[in-house]
Amino acid sequence: ELPDLGFGDDGFGHSMEQLNEWPGIDIGRHNHNYRCFKSHWPSKDHVLSNGKSKFIYVLRNAQDQLVSHWNQVYGMGFHYGTENVTFEGGWNDFVKDWLDGNVENGSYFDHVASWFKRVNDADVFLVRFEELKRNPSYVIQQ
């Protein structure tokens, strides 16, 4: 399991104390331990280049992300990270919320744009989810 940089002390993800105690992963390179984290954060000030970190952004096409997101939140019974959002309107209201960015992590399109503007940064690797599924060996070697 990778630690999730989610809502931390609010019950989702891990707290900063837990993250600081998370052990590194020895991958056999120069006796270094590497720490890996996953998140759904957009690219903002807290994930800018620092000369040490590397970022892998997995981009999923909008339609598949919408359906996956619906299956996740509908299965949980609520939208975490948002207020006053219910499922009374079912799929149609969820699609409107999603298009309006009224879901956790905000607008899908703004989120993708925040990372896509860093596509040429040496420390950012942008990969399409569909390509990762289609050709995992090739993508992982990159």
N, CA, C and O atoms as a DFTB+ gen file, in Angstrom:
568 C
 N C O
     1  1       0.843      -1.176       0.000
     2  2       0.000       0.000       0.000
     3  2       0.886       1.237       0.000
     4  3       1.862       1.321       0.746
     5  1       0.533       2.186      -0.843
     6  2       1.196       3.486      -0.818
     7  2       0.380       4.425       0.048
     8  3      -0.850       4.368       0.024
     9  1       1.034       5.289       0.813
    10  2       0.260       6.254       1.591
    11  2      -0.453       7.222       0.656
    12  3       0.075       7.605      -0.387
    13  1      -1.646       7.603       1.046
    14  2      -2.474       8.496       0.247
    15  2      -2.397       9.898       0.820
    16  3      -2.711      10.117       1.990
    17  1      -1.982      10.837       0.003
    18  2      -1.948      12.236       0.415
    19  2      -3.342      12.814       0.218
    20  3      -3.577      13.608      -0.693
    21  1      -4.242      12.412       1.070
    22  2      -5.626      12.839       0.960
    23  2      -5.951      13.893       1.986
    24  3      -5.258      14.904       2.104
    25  1      -7.011      13.649       2.728
    26  2      -7.484      14.618       3.694
    27  2      -6.872      14.421       5.074
    28  3      -7.234      15.138       6.007
    29  1      -5.953      13.468       5.230
    30  2      -5.174      13.294       6.452
    31  2      -5.992      13.132       7.701
    32  3      -6.752      12.173       7.838
    33  1      -5.842      14.060       8.608
    34  2      -6.459      13.959       9.924
    35  2      -7.984      14.001       9.882
    36  3      -8.627      13.743      10.900
    37  1      -8.573      14.314       8.745
    38  2     -10.027      14.334       8.627
    39  2     -10.595      12.945       8.341
    40  3     -11.802      12.807       8.139
    41  1      -9.753      11.921       8.320
    42  2     -10.260      10.574       8.126
    43  2      -9.934       9.974       6.781
    44  3     -10.131       8.774       6.589
    45  1      -9.444      10.755       5.845
    46  2      -9.062      10.234       4.545
    47  2      -7.573      10.451       4.358
    48  3      -7.050      11.514       4.695
    49  1      -6.899       9.468       3.833
    50  2      -5.468       9.598       3.635
    51  2      -4.726       9.454       4.948
    52  3      -5.224       8.845       5.894
    53  1      -3.545      10.014       4.996
    54  2      -2.676       9.903       6.159
    55  2      -2.304      11.281       6.676
    56  3      -2.250      12.244       5.911
    57  1      -2.050      11.375       7.963
    58  2      -1.619      12.639       8.546
    59  2      -0.162      12.903       8.160
    60  3       0.535      11.997       7.703
    61  1       0.289      14.128       8.343
    62  2       1.683      14.472       8.045
    63  2       2.631      13.668       8.930
    64  3       3.707      13.276       8.477
    65  1       2.252      13.414      10.180
    66  2       3.097      12.610      11.070
    67  2       3.263      11.199      10.516
    68  3       4.365      10.651      10.521
    69  1       2.169      10.614      10.040
    70  2       2.239       9.271       9.453
    71  2       3.119       9.273       8.204
    72  3       3.915       8.356       8.001
    73  1       2.976      10.296       7.372
    74  2       3.770      10.365       6.142
    75  2       5.250      10.493       6.452
    76  3       6.080       9.876       5.785
    77  1       5.590      11.290       7.461
    78  2       6.996      11.465       7.826
    79  2       7.612      10.189       8.377
    80  3       8.826      10.004       8.292
    81  1       6.797       9.308       8.939
    82  2       7.286       8.044       9.483
    83  2       7.258       6.911       8.461
    84  3       7.759       5.821       8.738
    85  1       6.680       7.153       7.282
    86  2       6.551       6.096       6.280
    87  2       7.942       5.675       5.807
    88  3       8.754       6.528       5.451
    89  1       8.226       4.373       5.800
    90  2       9.570       3.935       5.410
    91  2       9.830       4.120       3.922
    92  3       8.911       4.104       3.104
    93  1      11.082       4.293       3.599
    94  2      11.472       4.361       2.200
    95  2      11.455       2.980       1.568
    96  3      11.372       1.968       2.264
    97  1      11.532       2.948       0.264
    98  2      11.549       1.700      -0.491
    99  2      12.941       1.525      -1.071
   100  3      13.401       2.379      -1.829
   101  1      13.624       0.433      -0.732
   102  2      14.948       0.161      -1.275
   103  2      14.770      -0.504      -2.630
   104  3      14.328      -1.650      -2.710
   105  1      15.113       0.210      -3.692
   106  2      14.979      -0.350      -5.030
   107  2      16.346      -0.733      -5.608
   108  3      16.479      -0.958      -6.811
   109  1      17.359      -0.806      -4.735
   110  2      18.662      -1.277      -5.155
   111  2      19.477      -0.299      -5.962
   112  3      20.388      -0.710      -6.682
   113  1      19.186       0.964      -5.869
   114  2      19.938       1.975      -6.617
   115  2      20.738       2.834      -5.664
   116  3      20.171       3.632      -4.917
   117  1      22.034       2.679      -5.683
   118  2      22.953       3.537      -4.935
   119  2      22.628       3.586      -3.437
   120  3      22.875       4.594      -2.776
   121  1      22.077       2.502      -2.916
   122  2      21.740       2.403      -1.491
   123  2      20.827       3.524      -1.003
   124  3      20.883       3.918       0.162
   125  1      19.991       4.029      -1.895
   126  2      19.022       5.060      -1.514
   127  2      17.677       4.414      -1.231
   128  3      17.295       3.438      -1.876
   129  1      16.979       4.955      -0.281
   130  2      15.593       4.585      -0.062
   131  2      14.721       5.665      -0.675
   132  3      14.967       6.856      -0.483
   133  1      13.711       5.252      -1.407
   134  2      12.807       6.180      -2.055
   135  2      11.446       6.092      -1.383
   136  3      10.996       5.011      -1.004
   137  1      10.809       7.223      -1.244
   138  2       9.466       7.253      -0.673
   139  2       8.481       7.587      -1.775
   140  3       8.678       8.538      -2.532
   141  1       7.429       6.808      -1.860
   142  2       6.401       6.998      -2.881
   143  2       5.076       7.333      -2.205
   144  3       4.713       6.741      -1.188
   145  1       4.373       8.280      -2.779
   146  2       3.061       8.675      -2.279
   147  2       2.117       8.783      -3.456
   148  3       2.537       9.052      -4.582
   149  1       0.857       8.573      -3.195
   150  2      -0.156       8.804      -4.232
   151  2      -1.079       9.914      -3.748
   152  3      -1.260      10.105      -2.545
   153  1      -1.646      10.624      -4.673
   154  2      -2.606      11.663      -4.310
   155  2      -3.499      11.954      -5.504
   156  3      -3.266      11.463      -6.609
   157  1      -4.497      12.741      -5.268
   158  2      -5.345      13.246      -6.340
   159  2      -5.213      14.763      -6.413
   160  3      -6.105      15.440      -6.924
   161  1      -4.120      15.292      -5.912
   162  2      -3.924      16.731      -5.867
   163  2      -3.653      17.303      -7.252
   164  3      -2.971      16.685      -8.070
   165  1      -4.195      18.492      -7.504
   166  2      -3.776      19.202      -8.715
   167  2      -2.356      19.728      -8.510
   168  3      -1.850      19.730      -7.388
   169  1      -1.726      20.165      -9.573
   170  2      -0.383      20.732      -9.462
   171  2      -0.506      22.158      -8.957
   172  3      -0.935      23.057      -9.682
   173  1      -0.126      22.349      -7.712
   174  2      -0.154      23.675      -7.093
   175  2       1.165      23.885      -6.368
   176  3       2.093      23.091      -6.524
   177  1       1.253      24.932      -5.589
   178  2       2.494      25.299      -4.913
   179  2       3.096      24.170      -4.087
   180  3       4.319      24.062      -3.999
   181  1       2.263      23.324      -3.479
   182  2       2.794      22.276      -2.613
   183  2       3.343      21.079      -3.393
   184  3       3.885      20.156      -2.786
   185  1       3.218      21.073      -4.693
   186  2       3.813      19.999      -5.502
   187  2       4.694      20.563      -6.618
   188  3       4.785      19.985      -7.701
   189  1       5.331      21.682      -6.346
   190  2       6.234      22.267      -7.332
   191  2       7.599      21.596      -7.260
   192  3       7.915      20.921      -6.280
   193  1       8.387      21.778      -8.274
   194  2       9.719      21.193      -8.342
   195  2      10.573      21.664      -7.180
   196  3      10.575      22.841      -6.818
   197  1      11.304      20.709      -6.600
   198  2      12.222      21.061      -5.518
   199  2      13.616      20.490      -5.762
   200  3      14.482      20.563      -4.890
   201  1      13.830      19.920      -6.949
   202  2      15.135      19.361      -7.284
   203  2      15.332      17.929      -6.831
   204  3      16.309      17.291      -7.225
   205  1      14.421      17.400      -6.004
   206  2      14.544      16.034      -5.510
   207  2      13.350      15.162      -5.890
   208  3      13.508      13.964      -6.124
   209  1      12.190      15.740      -5.952
   210  2      10.966      14.966      -6.176
   211  2      10.727      14.699      -7.649
   212  3      11.130      15.477      -8.514
   213  1      10.074      13.600      -7.914
   214  2       9.628      13.236      -9.267
   215  2       8.125      13.027      -9.194
   216  3       7.614      12.552      -8.180
   217  1       7.418      13.373     -10.246
   218  2       5.969      13.268     -10.276
   219  2       5.537      12.452     -11.482
   220  3       6.004      12.679     -12.598
   221  1       4.653      11.515     -11.253
   222  2       4.038      10.745     -12.331
   223  2       2.563      11.113     -12.322
   224  3       1.864      10.871     -11.338
   225  1       2.097      11.687     -13.400
   226  2       0.688      12.071     -13.502
   227  2       0.011      11.111     -14.467
   228  3       0.364      11.046     -15.644
   229  1      -0.958      10.371     -13.961
   230  2      -1.700       9.429     -14.784
   231  2      -3.001      10.108     -15.193
   232  3      -3.863      10.398     -14.364
   233  1      -3.116      10.349     -16.479
   234  2      -4.262      11.049     -17.055
   235  2      -5.243      10.031     -17.607
   236  3      -4.868       9.168     -18.401
   237  1      -6.482      10.128     -17.196
   238  2      -7.526       9.232     -17.693
   239  2      -8.481      10.042     -18.553
   240  3      -8.742      11.207     -18.254
   241  1      -9.011       9.439     -19.628
   242  2      -9.901      10.219     -20.477
   243  2     -11.142      10.620     -19.678
   244  3     -11.545       9.926     -18.745
   245  1     -11.730      11.732     -20.052
   246  2     -12.787      12.358     -19.252
   247  2     -13.986      11.442     -19.052
   248  3     -14.507      11.348     -17.941
   249  1     -14.431      10.772     -20.095
   250  2     -15.619       9.920     -19.963
   251  2     -15.370       8.771     -18.982
   252  3     -16.204       8.501     -18.118
   253  1     -14.245       8.107     -19.113
   254  2     -13.935       6.998     -18.207
   255  2     -13.737       7.487     -16.776
   256  3     -14.120       6.801     -15.829
   257  1     -13.140       8.671     -16.614
   258  2     -12.952       9.215     -15.269
   259  2     -14.295       9.538     -14.640
   260  3     -14.501       9.281     -13.454
   261  1     -15.205      10.096     -15.412
   262  2     -16.539      10.430     -14.913
   263  2     -17.259       9.173     -14.419
   264  3     -17.810       9.165     -13.318
   265  1     -17.255       8.121     -15.223
   266  2     -17.927       6.874     -14.839
   267  2     -17.254       6.253     -13.619
   268  3     -17.940       5.797     -12.704
   269  1     -15.935       6.230     -13.592
   270  2     -15.207       5.680     -12.455
   271  2     -15.493       6.473     -11.185
   272  3     -15.691       5.904     -10.112
   273  1     -15.512       7.791     -11.325
   274  2     -15.784       8.664     -10.188
   275  2     -17.186       8.401      -9.647
   276  3     -17.379       8.302      -8.435
   277  1     -18.158       8.289     -10.539
   278  2     -19.539       7.975     -10.129
   279  2     -19.575       6.653      -9.366
   280  3     -20.174       6.574      -8.293
   281  1     -18.948       5.628      -9.903
   282  2     -18.958       4.325      -9.240
   283  2     -18.328       4.398      -7.858
   284  3     -18.792       3.738      -6.928
   285  1     -17.287       5.187      -7.718
   286  2     -16.626       5.329      -6.422
   287  2     -17.522       6.044      -5.417
   288  3     -17.787       5.510      -4.339
   289  1     -17.989       7.232      -5.751
   290  2     -18.749       8.006      -4.771
   291  2     -20.135       7.432      -4.543
   292  3     -20.643       7.491      -3.423
   293  1     -20.755       6.885      -5.562
   294  2     -22.071       6.277      -5.382
   295  2     -21.954       5.053      -4.470
   296  3     -22.829       4.805      -3.641
   297  1     -20.870       4.295      -4.629
   298  2     -20.640       3.139      -3.770
   299  2     -20.420       3.538      -2.324
   300  3     -20.804       2.807      -1.411
   301  1     -19.792       4.717      -2.105
   302  2     -19.574       5.204      -0.739
   303  2     -20.827       5.867      -0.187
   304  3     -21.016       5.933       1.028
   305  1     -21.678       6.353      -1.073
   306  2     -22.907       6.993      -0.634
   307  2     -22.791       8.486      -0.392
   308  3     -23.751       9.112       0.056
   309  1     -21.632       9.073      -0.680
   310  2     -21.461      10.514      -0.479
   311  2     -20.266      11.002      -1.272
   312  3     -19.398      10.225      -1.672
   313  1     -20.240      12.321      -1.492
   314  2     -19.081      12.992      -2.092
   315  2     -18.222      13.481      -0.944
   316  3     -18.633      14.409      -0.249
   317  1     -17.060      12.912      -0.708
   318  2     -16.234      13.478       0.344
   319  2     -15.525      14.717      -0.182
   320  3     -15.221      14.821      -1.370
   321  1     -15.269      15.647       0.721
   322  2     -14.597      16.885       0.338
   323  2     -15.521      17.939      -0.231
   324  3     -15.053      18.999      -0.648
   325  1     -16.822      17.683      -0.260
   326  2     -17.769      18.684      -0.753
   327  2     -18.860      18.849       0.296
   328  3     -19.000      18.029       1.203
   329  1     -19.605      19.893       0.161
   330  2     -20.686      20.150       1.109
   331  2     -22.024      20.149       0.381
   332  3     -22.124      20.569      -0.772
   333  1     -23.036      19.673       1.072
   334  2     -24.414      19.734       0.580
   335  2     -24.605      19.052      -0.771
   336  3     -25.406      19.515      -1.584
   337  1     -23.899      17.983      -1.020
   338  2     -24.052      17.246      -2.270
   339  2     -24.687      15.906      -1.933
   340  3     -24.176      15.160      -1.098
   341  1     -25.800      15.608      -2.586
   342  2     -26.491      14.343      -2.330
   343  2     -26.655      13.587      -3.636
   344  3     -26.232      14.048      -4.696
   345  1     -27.272      12.425      -3.542
   346  2     -27.507      11.619      -4.738
   347  2     -28.980      11.574      -5.114
   348  3     -29.416      10.689      -5.851
   349  1     -29.742      12.538      -4.600
   350  2     -31.176      12.540      -4.880
   351  2     -31.460      12.624      -6.373
   352  3     -32.446      12.057      -6.845
   353  1     -30.622      13.314      -7.116
   354  2     -30.830      13.456      -8.556
   355  2     -30.165      12.366      -9.369
   356  3     -30.249      12.374     -10.597
   357  1     -29.498      11.419      -8.701
   358  2     -28.876      10.294      -9.384
   359  2     -27.783      10.713     -10.360
   360  3     -27.115      11.730     -10.175
   361  1     -27.620       9.912     -11.388
   362  2     -26.575      10.086     -12.392
   363  2     -26.614      11.467     -13.032
   364  3     -25.570      12.103     -13.173
   365  1     -27.802      11.950     -13.424
   366  2     -27.898      13.232     -14.128
   367  2     -27.371      14.391     -13.281
   368  3     -26.649      15.250     -13.787
   369  1     -27.728      14.418     -11.998
   370  2     -27.214      15.482     -11.131
   371  2     -25.718      15.331     -10.891
   372  3     -24.992      16.321     -10.803
   373  1     -25.259      14.075     -10.786
   374  2     -23.829      13.864     -10.596
   375  2     -23.045      14.387     -11.795
   376  3     -22.010      15.032     -11.626
   377  1     -23.531      14.114     -13.001
   378  2     -22.846      14.610     -14.206
   379  2     -22.782      16.133     -14.174
   380  3     -21.743      16.718     -14.483
   381  1     -23.886      16.778     -13.801
   382  2     -23.871      18.242     -13.708
   383  2     -22.859      18.704     -12.658
   384  3     -22.083      19.626     -12.909
   385  1     -22.864      18.061     -11.475
   386  2     -21.880      18.414     -10.440
   387  2     -20.465      18.240     -10.965
   388  3     -19.607      19.093     -10.738
   389  1     -20.216      17.148     -11.662
   390  2     -18.883      16.843     -12.179
   391  2     -18.460      17.901     -13.206
   392  3     -17.338      18.406     -13.163
   393  1     -19.359      18.224     -14.116
   394  2     -19.045      19.236     -15.135
   395  2     -18.825      20.615     -14.513
   396  3     -18.017      21.403     -15.005
   397  1     -19.554      20.904     -13.422
   398  2     -19.411      22.189     -12.733
   399  2     -18.213      22.222     -11.791
   400  3     -17.885      23.272     -11.239
   401  1     -17.554      21.067     -11.602
   402  2     -16.423      20.994     -10.687
   403  2     -16.852      20.913      -9.231
   404  3     -16.045      21.166      -8.336
   405  1     -18.106      20.567      -8.978
   406  2     -18.620      20.482      -7.614
   407  2     -18.439      19.063      -7.064
   408  3     -19.382      18.441      -6.574
   409  1     -17.220      18.581      -7.158
   410  2     -16.833      17.270      -6.635
   411  2     -15.466      17.430      -5.978
   412  3     -14.790      18.438      -6.181
   413  1     -15.055      16.425      -5.181
   414  2     -13.761      16.542      -4.529
   415  2     -12.679      16.750      -5.584
   416  3     -12.745      16.185      -6.676
   417  1     -11.718      17.538      -5.257
   418  2     -10.621      17.943      -6.139
   419  2     -11.055      18.880      -7.257
   420  3     -10.243      19.211      -8.122
   421  1     -12.301      19.315      -7.266
   422  2     -12.751      20.327      -8.213
   423  2     -12.893      19.839      -9.638
   424  3     -13.132      18.656      -9.883
   425  1     -12.748      20.744     -10.559
   426  2     -12.958      20.475     -11.977
   427  2     -11.903      19.518     -12.536
   428  3     -10.702      19.725     -12.364
   429  1     -12.373      18.485     -13.197
   430  2     -11.476      17.544     -13.881
   431  2     -10.601      18.305     -14.879
   432  3      -9.396      18.072     -14.965
   433  1     -11.213      19.202     -15.618
   434  2     -10.496      19.911     -16.679
   435  2      -9.424      20.846     -16.111
   436  3      -8.332      20.945     -16.669
   437  1      -9.730      21.526     -15.012
   438  2      -8.724      22.369     -14.358
   439  2      -7.594      21.514     -13.790
   440  3      -6.424      21.892     -13.853
   441  1      -7.959      20.353     -13.233
   442  2      -6.967      19.443     -12.655
   443  2      -5.984      18.976     -13.731
   444  3      -4.769      19.037     -13.541
   445  1      -6.516      18.513     -14.850
   446  2      -5.662      18.053     -15.951
   447  2      -4.800      19.206     -16.467
   448  3      -3.607      19.028     -16.712
   449  1      -5.398      20.374     -16.629
   450  2      -4.653      21.529     -17.135
   451  2      -3.509      21.913     -16.201
   452  3      -2.453      22.347     -16.662
   453  1      -3.711      21.758     -14.883
   454  2      -2.671      22.125     -13.923
   455  2      -1.422      21.262     -14.091
   456  3      -0.305      21.739     -13.887
   457  1      -1.605      20.018     -14.456
   458  2      -0.459      19.130     -14.674
   459  2       0.043      19.202     -16.115
   460  3       1.245      19.094     -16.360
   461  1      -0.867      19.382     -17.060
   462  2      -0.453      19.387     -18.460
   463  2       0.482      20.553     -18.763
   464  3       1.345      20.441     -19.635
   465  1       0.323      21.665     -18.059
   466  2       1.234      22.798     -18.316
   467  2       2.654      22.485     -17.846
   468  3       3.582      23.237     -18.143
   469  1       2.835      21.371     -17.107
   470  2       4.170      20.955     -16.653
   471  2       4.700      19.763     -17.456
   472  3       5.674      19.128     -17.052
   473  1       4.071      19.463     -18.575
   474  2       4.419      18.265     -19.343
   475  2       5.883      18.257     -19.792
   476  3       6.448      17.181     -19.988
   477  1       6.503      19.405     -19.957
   478  2       7.902      19.464     -20.381
   479  2       8.883      19.597     -19.223
   480  3      10.091      19.676     -19.447
   481  1       8.381      19.623     -17.980
   482  2       9.261      19.666     -16.813
   483  2      10.007      18.339     -16.696
   484  3       9.409      17.277     -16.867
   485  1      11.285      18.392     -16.411
   486  2      12.102      17.175     -16.320
   487  2      11.659      16.253     -15.191
   488  3      11.906      15.049     -15.249
   489  1      11.011      16.796     -14.169
   490  2      10.610      15.976     -13.029
   491  2       9.155      15.505     -13.094
   492  3       8.648      14.930     -12.131
   493  1       8.486      15.743     -14.214
   494  2       7.090      15.328     -14.385
   495  2       6.989      14.362     -15.555
   496  3       7.451      14.650     -16.660
   497  1       6.382      13.218     -15.296
   498  2       6.108      12.234     -16.342
   499  2       4.601      12.105     -16.462
   500  3       3.942      11.634     -15.535
   501  1       4.054      12.516     -17.586
   502  2       2.626      12.432     -17.827
   503  2       2.363      11.200     -18.683
   504  3       2.954      11.041     -19.751
   505  1       1.480      10.334     -18.214
   506  2       1.155       9.113     -18.953
   507  2      -0.357       8.960     -18.987
   508  3      -1.047       9.244     -18.008
   509  1      -0.852       8.515     -20.106
   510  2      -2.289       8.264     -20.232
   511  2      -2.603       6.881     -19.663
   512  3      -1.920       5.902     -19.960
   513  1      -3.642       6.823     -18.845
   514  2      -4.065       5.581     -18.211
   515  2      -4.281       4.482     -19.255
   516  3      -3.903       3.329     -19.046
   517  1      -4.884       4.853     -20.362
   518  2      -5.180       3.874     -21.408
   519  2      -3.893       3.289     -21.999
   520  3      -3.841       2.100     -22.313
   521  1      -2.859       4.115     -22.152
   522  2      -1.578       3.623     -22.652
   523  2      -0.904       2.720     -21.620
   524  3      -0.303       1.707     -21.977
   525  1      -1.002       3.081     -20.359
   526  2      -0.447       2.253     -19.289
   527  2      -1.100       0.877     -19.275
   528  3      -0.420      -0.132     -19.085
   529  1      -2.411       0.830     -19.474
   530  2      -3.123      -0.449     -19.516
   531  2      -2.750      -1.244     -20.778
   532  3      -2.602      -2.465     -20.723
   533  1      -2.601      -0.554     -21.901
   534  2      -2.344      -1.202     -23.183
   535  2      -0.910      -1.735     -23.276
   536  3      -0.678      -2.804     -23.840
   537  1       0.039      -0.992     -22.728
   538  2       1.437      -1.347     -22.908
   539  2       2.232      -1.039     -21.638
   540  3       3.095      -0.162     -21.655
   541  1       1.953      -1.749     -20.530
   542  2       2.573      -1.383     -19.250
   543  2       4.098      -1.482     -19.262
   544  3       4.761      -0.620     -18.684
   545  1       4.670      -2.488     -19.891
   546  2       6.123      -2.636     -19.905
   547  2       6.805      -1.437     -20.533
   548  3       7.784      -0.922     -19.992
   549  1       6.298      -0.993     -21.660
   550  2       6.880       0.154     -22.351
   551  2       6.793       1.420     -21.498
   552  3       7.768       2.159     -21.364
   553  1       5.611       1.658     -20.923
   554  2       5.404       2.872     -20.126
   555  2       6.286       2.854     -18.884
   556  3       6.881       3.876     -18.541
   557  1       6.383       1.733     -18.213
   558  2       7.196       1.645     -16.998
   559  2       8.675       1.852     -17.306
   560  3       9.392       2.436     -16.494
   561  1       9.140       1.393     -18.441
   562  2      10.551       1.588     -18.812
   563  2      10.867       3.034     -19.115
   564  3      12.025       3.439     -19.021
   565  1       9.896       3.805     -19.468
   566  2      10.142       5.226     -19.751
   567  2      10.512       5.931     -18.465
   568  3      10.761       7.137     -18.472
